[in-house]
Amino acid sequence: MALMQKHRRKERHTGGGNHSIGFAIYKVPKKVYPGLYQSII
């Protein structure tokens, strides 16, 4: 997995700091999308 921040290279040259990011992780029941579990394993 990779994350890229827009205009980060330009801001780095002007002394800009890092931007905060966040993640949300959800558990999906097998009966909602059974193919998901087979593709991960």
C-alpha distances in whole Angstrom, upper triangle without the diagonal:
4,7,10,14,17,19,18,20,23,23,22,25,27,26,24,22,18,18,17,14,14,13,15,14,17,19,20,23,24,27,25,22,23,21,18,19,20,17,15,18
4,7,10,13,16,14,16,19,19,19,22,24,23,20,19,15,15,15,12,13,13,16,16,19,21,23,26,27,30,27,25,26,24,21,22,23,20,18,21
4,7,10,13,11,14,17,16,16,19,21,20,17,16,13,11,12,9,11,11,15,16,19,22,23,27,28,31,28,26,28,26,23,24,26,23,21,24
4,7,9,8,10,13,13,13,16,18,18,15,14,11,11,12,11,13,14,17,19,22,25,26,30,31,34,31,29,31,29,26,28,29,26,24,28
4,6,6,9,11,10,11,14,15,15,12,12,9,8,10,10,13,15,18,20,23,27,28,32,33,35,33,31,33,32,28,30,32,29,27,31
4,5,8,9,9,11,14,15,15,12,13,12,10,13,12,15,17,20,23,26,29,30,34,35,37,34,33,35,33,30,33,34,31,30,33
4,6,5,6,9,11,11,13,10,12,12,11,14,15,18,21,24,26,29,33,34,38,39,41,38,36,39,37,34,36,38,34,33,37
4,5,5,6,9,10,10,8,9,8,9,12,13,17,19,23,25,29,32,33,37,39,41,38,36,39,37,34,35,37,34,32,35
4,5,5,7,9,10,9,11,11,12,16,17,21,23,26,29,32,35,36,40,41,44,41,39,41,39,36,38,39,36,34,37
4,6,6,7,9,9,11,12,13,17,19,22,25,28,31,34,37,39,42,44,46,43,41,44,42,39,41,42,39,37,40
4,5,5,6,5,8,9,11,14,16,20,23,27,29,33,36,38,42,43,45,43,41,43,42,39,40,42,39,37,40
4,5,5,5,7,9,11,15,17,21,23,27,30,33,36,38,42,44,46,43,42,44,42,39,40,42,39,37,40
4,6,7,10,12,15,18,21,24,27,31,33,37,40,42,46,47,50,47,45,47,45,42,44,45,42,40,43
4,6,9,12,14,18,21,24,27,31,34,37,41,43,46,48,50,47,46,48,47,43,45,47,44,42,45
4,7,10,12,16,19,23,26,29,32,36,39,41,45,47,49,47,45,47,46,43,44,46,43,41,44
4,7,9,12,15,19,22,26,29,32,36,38,42,44,46,43,42,44,43,39,41,43,40,38,41
4,7,10,13,16,20,23,26,30,33,35,39,41,44,41,40,42,41,37,39,41,38,36,38
4,7,9,13,16,20,23,26,29,32,35,37,40,37,36,38,37,34,35,37,34,32,35
4,7,10,14,17,20,23,27,29,33,35,37,35,34,36,35,31,33,35,33,30,33
4,7,11,14,17,20,24,26,30,32,35,32,31,34,33,29,31,33,31,29,31
4,7,11,14,17,20,23,26,29,31,28,28,30,29,26,27,30,27,25,28
4,7,10,13,17,19,23,26,28,25,25,27,27,23,24,27,25,23,26
4,7,10,13,16,19,22,24,22,21,23,23,20,21,24,22,19,22
4,7,10,13,16,19,21,19,18,21,21,18,19,22,21,19,22
4,7,10,13,16,18,16,16,18,18,15,15,19,18,15,18
4,6,10,13,15,13,13,15,16,13,14,17,17,15,18
4,6,9,12,11,11,12,14,11,11,15,15,14,16
4,6,8,7,7,9,11,9,9,13,14,13,15
4,6,5,7,8,11,10,10,13,15,14,15
4,5,6,5,8,8,7,10,12,12,13
4,6,6,9,10,10,12,15,15,16
4,6,9,9,11,13,14,15,17
4,6,6,8,10,11,12,14
4,5,6,7,9,11,12
4,6,5,6,9,10
4,6,5,6,9
4,5,5,6
4,6,5
4,6
4
